[in-house]
């Protein structure tokens, strides 16, 4: 049900699926293939499951509509919230579906340097690759983070009432690996 009590429309199939890496094999030019792979992976990166925790400001967002987090919380010095109102105050080791509270043992915001909201796919791509902003990750560490990190994986198991990110973490990881193998090129701004 939506906020007006009407049955919400199911998400479109295209919004819930990722094309497999094999769908890009016919693209002979490596740069063009890498860009196409990243644009497919961007279906995940730009989904509310990721964007809500990658705000460009001090306050996370929530829900499919990316509304300001309620109650009012802020990033804090380490991305785990302000003293007295840390993320762990409400977000515990696992989702708590009866109250609609998502959870993970290390629930926190991405660093401000990795805030994606309001940025284009091209800008996000450059940001992700920039070791000065991405926590010092080289391409191998970046791929591992996106393909295997359990907090990233939460996007595909967000709990009752939330639409998961498109595809699966394994499919997303395969796209990111193939993008990196093809040179890790970014779309033009």
C-alpha positions as CSV (number, residue, x, y, z in Angstrom):
1,X,0.0,0.0,0.0
2,X,1.2,3.5,-0.7
3,X,0.8,6.5,1.7
4,X,-2.8,7.1,0.4
5,X,-3.9,3.5,1.1
6,X,-3.8,2.5,-2.6
7,X,-2.1,-0.7,-3.7
8,X,1.4,0.2,-4.9
9,X,2.4,-0.9,-8.4
10,X,4.9,-3.7,-8.6
11,X,8.4,-2.6,-9.8
12,X,9.1,-2.9,-13.4
13,X,11.1,-6.1,-14.4
14,X,13.8,-3.9,-15.9
15,X,14.3,-2.2,-12.5
16,X,14.8,-5.5,-10.7
17,X,17.1,-7.2,-13.2
18,X,20.7,-6.9,-14.3
19,X,21.9,-8.0,-17.6
20,X,24.7,-10.6,-17.3
21,X,28.3,-9.9,-18.3
22,X,27.8,-12.1,-21.3
23,X,25.3,-9.6,-22.7
24,X,28.2,-7.2,-23.3
25,X,30.6,-9.7,-24.9
26,X,29.7,-8.6,-28.4
27,X,31.1,-5.1,-27.7
28,X,34.5,-5.3,-29.3
29,X,35.9,-2.0,-28.2
30,X,37.2,-2.4,-24.6
31,X,36.5,1.2,-23.6
32,X,32.9,1.0,-24.9
33,X,32.4,-2.3,-23.2
34,X,33.7,-1.0,-19.9
35,X,31.4,2.0,-20.0
36,X,28.4,-0.2,-20.8
37,X,29.2,-2.6,-18.0
38,X,29.5,0.3,-15.5
39,X,26.2,1.8,-16.7
40,X,24.6,-1.6,-16.0
41,X,26.2,-1.7,-12.6
42,X,25.0,1.8,-12.0
43,X,21.4,0.4,-11.8
44,X,22.6,-0.8,-8.3
45,X,24.8,2.1,-7.4
46,X,22.0,4.7,-8.1
47,X,19.2,2.6,-6.4
48,X,17.8,4.0,-3.1
49,X,19.3,1.0,-1.3
50,X,22.7,2.4,-2.0
51,X,22.0,6.1,-2.3
52,X,20.3,6.4,1.1
53,X,23.6,5.6,2.8
54,X,25.7,7.6,0.3
55,X,24.4,11.1,1.0
56,X,26.3,14.1,-0.3
57,X,25.6,15.9,3.0
58,X,25.5,15.1,6.7
59,X,22.1,13.4,6.8
60,X,21.2,10.0,5.4
61,X,17.9,9.5,3.6
62,X,15.5,6.5,3.8
63,X,12.7,4.8,1.9
64,X,12.4,4.4,-1.8
65,X,11.6,8.1,-2.0
66,X,15.0,8.9,-0.4
67,X,13.3,11.1,2.3
68,X,15.4,12.7,5.0
69,X,16.0,10.2,7.8
70,X,13.5,10.2,10.7
71,X,14.4,10.7,13.4
72,X,16.8,13.4,12.6
73,X,20.3,11.9,12.6
74,X,23.6,13.1,11.3
75,X,26.8,11.5,10.0
76,X,29.0,12.2,13.0
77,X,32.8,12.1,12.9
78,X,33.2,8.5,11.7
79,X,29.9,8.0,9.8
80,X,28.4,6.0,12.7
81,X,26.2,8.9,13.9
82,X,26.6,11.6,16.5
83,X,27.4,10.8,20.1
84,X,24.2,9.8,21.9
85,X,22.5,9.0,18.6
86,X,24.7,6.6,16.8
87,X,23.4,4.4,14.1
88,X,23.6,1.4,16.5
89,X,21.0,3.1,18.7
90,X,18.3,1.9,16.3
91,X,20.1,-0.2,13.7
92,X,21.1,-3.5,15.3
93,X,22.9,-6.6,13.9
94,X,20.0,-7.7,11.7
95,X,16.8,-6.3,10.2
96,X,14.0,-5.9,12.6
97,X,11.0,-6.3,10.4
98,X,8.2,-5.8,13.0
99,X,9.4,-2.2,13.4
100,X,10.7,-1.8,9.9
101,X,14.2,-1.0,11.1
102,X,17.0,-2.3,8.8
103,X,20.1,-3.7,10.4
104,X,23.6,-5.0,10.0
105,X,26.5,-5.4,12.5
106,X,28.4,-2.5,11.0
107,X,25.5,-0.2,10.0
108,X,26.9,3.2,9.0
109,X,27.1,5.9,6.3
110,X,29.6,5.9,3.6
111,X,32.3,8.5,4.1
112,X,31.3,12.0,2.9
113,X,34.0,11.7,0.2
114,X,31.8,8.8,-1.2
115,X,28.5,10.8,-1.2
116,X,26.7,10.0,-4.5
117,X,23.4,11.7,-4.2
118,X,23.0,14.5,-6.8
119,X,25.9,13.2,-8.9
120,X,25.8,11.8,-12.4
121,X,26.8,8.2,-13.2
122,X,30.0,9.6,-14.7
123,X,30.8,11.6,-11.6
124,X,30.1,8.6,-9.4
125,X,32.4,6.4,-11.5
126,X,35.3,8.8,-11.2
127,X,34.6,9.2,-7.5
128,X,34.6,5.4,-6.9
129,X,37.9,5.0,-8.7
130,X,39.6,8.0,-6.9
131,X,41.8,6.4,-4.1
132,X,41.9,9.8,-2.4
133,X,38.1,9.5,-1.9
134,X,37.4,5.8,-1.8
135,X,39.4,4.9,1.3
136,X,42.6,4.2,-0.6
137,X,41.2,1.2,-2.5
138,X,42.9,0.1,-5.6
139,X,40.8,-1.5,-8.3
140,X,41.1,-5.0,-6.8
141,X,40.1,-3.8,-3.4
142,X,37.2,-1.8,-4.9
143,X,35.9,-4.8,-6.7
144,X,36.2,-7.0,-3.6
145,X,34.3,-4.3,-1.6
146,X,31.5,-4.1,-4.1
147,X,31.3,-7.8,-4.8
148,X,31.8,-9.3,-1.4
149,X,31.2,-6.8,1.5
150,X,28.3,-7.9,3.7
151,X,27.1,-4.3,4.3
152,X,26.9,-3.8,0.5
153,X,25.2,-7.1,0.3
154,X,22.4,-5.8,2.6
155,X,21.0,-4.0,-0.4
156,X,19.7,-7.4,-1.7
157,X,18.2,-8.4,1.7
158,X,16.8,-5.2,3.0
159,X,13.9,-6.7,4.9
160,X,10.1,-6.6,4.6
161,X,8.6,-3.8,2.7
162,X,11.7,-2.7,0.9
163,X,12.6,-3.3,-2.7
164,X,16.0,-4.9,-3.0
165,X,18.7,-3.5,-5.3
166,X,18.5,-4.9,-8.9
167,X,19.9,-8.4,-9.5
168,X,22.0,-9.9,-6.8
169,X,25.4,-9.1,-5.2
170,X,26.9,-11.9,-7.3
171,X,25.6,-10.4,-10.5
172,X,26.6,-6.9,-9.5
173,X,30.1,-8.2,-8.5
174,X,30.5,-9.9,-11.9
175,X,29.6,-6.7,-13.7
176,X,32.1,-4.7,-11.6
177,X,34.8,-7.3,-12.1
178,X,34.2,-7.3,-15.9
179,X,34.2,-3.4,-15.9
180,X,37.6,-3.4,-14.0
181,X,39.0,-6.1,-16.4
182,X,38.0,-4.0,-19.4
183,X,40.0,-1.0,-18.1
184,X,37.6,0.5,-15.6
185,X,36.6,3.4,-18.0
186,X,33.9,5.8,-16.9
187,X,31.1,7.3,-19.0
188,X,31.7,10.8,-20.4
189,X,30.4,13.6,-18.1
